[in-house]
Amino acid sequence: VDIAIMRSMDRLVLTIGDRGPGVVAADRDRLLRRFERGTSASPGSGLGLSIAVKAMALAAGTIQLDNRQDGVGLLVILTLPADLD
């Protein structure tokens, strides 16, 4: 897992990337919804990412899924206001 944080103007951007199979573009938005899992064989209830989306929204932030630029693995991008007063 690779983790990086940077400031982009008035936002903080935290990226978390792994070296797994990634997620096809057509599934990325779906996986951010409640009760959605990668496959029916995936363990869990499908709530983790939807809870993260809600938590980010409460903090005026966003969460986005993408594939790593090198094409190997998933990249999760969390964006928050730099000033969290």
Sequence and secondary structure as in RCSB ss.txt:
>XXXX:A:sequence
VDIAIMRSMDRLVLTIGDRGPGVVAADRDRLLRRFERGTSASPGSGLGLSIAVKAMALAAGTIQLDNRQDGVGLL
VILTLPADLD
>XXXX:A:secstr
 EEEEEEETTEEEEEEE SS    HHHHHHHTSTT  SSTTS S S HHHHHHHHHHHTT EEEEEE TTSSSEE
EEEEEES   
